[in-house]
Structure formats: C-alpha cells, structure tokens
C-alpha cells in the first residue's frame, strides 16, 4: 500500500493542546505525505487515530465504509485495538518500509425498527447491547437464531459481540474471550437472574433476532459500540448478522493473540 494521503483523527479530550497530533503530523509530512486532520475522504490512504478504544470504534464506522485501514496510537488506558503508544512513534517508519500487515476484523449489521423508514441499519465493530428502557429494571429477552428459538434470559440485558468485542463489555459480563481471527457471534447475558444462564456462540453465518418477550415488557434500550442509546417500542425485534463491511487494522509484528491479551489486560490492572 502506497501512503500519500493521511488523515489524523485525534481525541481532543486526550490531546488538549494538540501537541501529540503535531508530532505525528510532522512524521508523515517529513515523508512527503499530505496530512489532514478530521474526516476520512475518498482520497484517504490511511487514517491514524490518536486516542483509545472508544476513538477507534468511532473511526471504524467511517473507515469501514470506504475500506480505509486504521492505525491506532494509544492515548487512553488500555487501547486494546491500538497498535502503538505515543512514546514509541519511531515504529511509524515501518509503514514506509512495507513492514506491516493489515488485519481484517469482522463487523455486525444491527437492524432496528424505524418509524420513518421502516428499518435502520447500524454497524458494530464491538457489540450491540439490549437492555431495559428503565435503568433499575431487568428485562426478559428472547433470542431466535435462523428462525428457531435459541435462548431466553431474564437479566439486566444481553451483549451480542464480535470476536473483537469479546474482550470489551462482554468480557466484563463473563463472556468468552475469542481470537479475532475466528468468525462467530457471541451472546452473553448481563447479570442474569438464573443459576443456569450461560453465554452462547453461534456461527458468523447465523441471523439472530433479539426481542423483549415478557408480558409486561415496556421499552427496551439498544446501544451499538457504546453509542447513544436508542429507545425501542414494546414488541420491537432487533436483527443482528455478520456485516459485509470489515474494519482494517494496521499491525506491526506478529504477536500471538494470547500474548497481546495478557499484556493489555495486565497493563490495565497495574494502572
């Protein structure tokens, strides 16, 4: 990949004076690249995100639509999806030596009812979470897979996650850790009121339908990749399936998945 046009996407809350953004910009301009700060365009060859995992998730929505690879520079706490730290910018030279690889991450299409258009499609790199519309209330949730009843949970909510999202909220809720090269969809209940409720993993080719199934269920709240909650009317069914989009991540070296996992989570524990 020839890199000529670079977009920097900084988290301004973590780079208040813009000094980190300036450091990165200077590296790319010294290599003859055209650097812009802000939005990805059709001319973009590479998008560089300065922030943490939240910043990466927001950037992935636009980058995946255009097939633009992302490189994450961690300014956050864990930065599981980022590839390098702000104190190790020398590694950027490897981009111009061709010493990197592009890792494709599976995404989800999340299709929700919409009063105006009938349905609305959202795209998730990490997860979709369905919970009660009332913060302190549990919800009775059913999950159908390929048209057949699969599981039912009485819980605070459920998390439908990609392998990338398995190390995020799903992990906190006791879900399985999944190698990102495995294509599948996991379903994990949040604080289920049951001794037998367990997470489940389905094929990436499956189509899941999620719905409130209690007789007295009111509105439900859906969040996608930690975004603003969408209130769904009673009886709504949310469809989740593998997306045709992927998120492309720049990777240096070939660290095994388990090694990266242990490193990132141990760094978090010692912060």
PyMOL commands that set and color helices and strands:
alter all, ss='L'
color gray80, all
select helices_A, chain A and resi 19-29+53-66+89-97+164-167+169-172+257-270
alter helices_A, ss='H'
color red, helices_A
select strands_A, chain A and resi 5-10+34-37+46-51+69-74+84-85+101-114+118-124+127-132+139-145+148-155+157-161+184-190+200-203+208-212+220-224+230-232+237-251
alter strands_A, ss='S'
color yellow, strands_A
deselect
rebuild
show_as cartoon
